[in-house]
Amino acid sequence: MIDIEARKRGDMEMERVKELLDKQNIDWEQRGEGTPIVQFDNGSGDCWVFPSQTYDGKLCVRYSRKVLVETADEALMACGVA
């Protein structure tokens, strides 16, 4: 069942993402039709924010960054695997 109020909150938060980026003078792009994706570079990687298609009212965040490491242990730690 679709929670229309939760979807509206999610849409409002997507607009707030853009406002907050503007306040910090971070350039961003909006891509996609229907489900907008806000994409920006935070200086150390690429970020994507978009409404969840599974959970009404939630935002999905995808972030990638490049780091240089010397060991396999460091590589896994950089990926969030301890």
N, C-alpha and C positions, 0 to 999 in steps of 0.2 A: 504494500500500500504506500502510495506517495504521500509524504508529509509536506504539504504545500507551504506551511509556515516555516518549516526548517529550510526548505529550498529558498524561500525569500531571504531568510537570514544568511544563507550561503552566498546569495547574489549580493547582498549588502556588504558582506565581508570581502568579496572579490573587488568591489568598488573601493573599499577601504584600503586594500592592498595597494591599489594604484595611487590613492591619495597619500599614503605613507611614503611610497617611493618618491612621489613628486616633492614632498616636504624635505626629503633627504637628497634631492637633486640627483636621483638615480634614474637614468634613462631606461625605459621599458618598452616592450612591444606587446600588442595583443594579437594573438593569432587564433584561427579557428572560427568556425561558424557554429552557432548553437551552443557548444560548450567552449567558452573562451579560455584561452591559455595566456597567462601573463608571463612573459619571459624577460629576464634581465641578468646582467652580470654584476656580481657583488664585489668584484675586484679580485677574488680568489677562485671563482668558479661560476658556472651557469646555474640559474635557478628557474624553475617553472612552477607556477601556482595555478591550479585549476579546480573547479568544483568536482567533488567525488560523484561518480555515476552509480556508486553502490550504496553510499550512506548519505541520505539527504541532510543538508546543512553542514556537511564537513568539507574541508578543503584538502586537496592532495598537494603535497610539496615534493618536488623532485629537485635534487641538488647534486651537481657533480663538480669535482675539483681534481686538479692534478697535483700530486705530491711525489717527491722523489724520496725513496727509501733505500736502505742498503741490505736489509735482511727480509726473509720470508715472514718472520714474526712482525716486523714493522709493516709489511704489506697488508697482512691480515688485520692488524690494529687500525690501519688507515681506512679499512673497509668496515670497521665496526665489529670485527670478530676478534674477541679476546683470546 
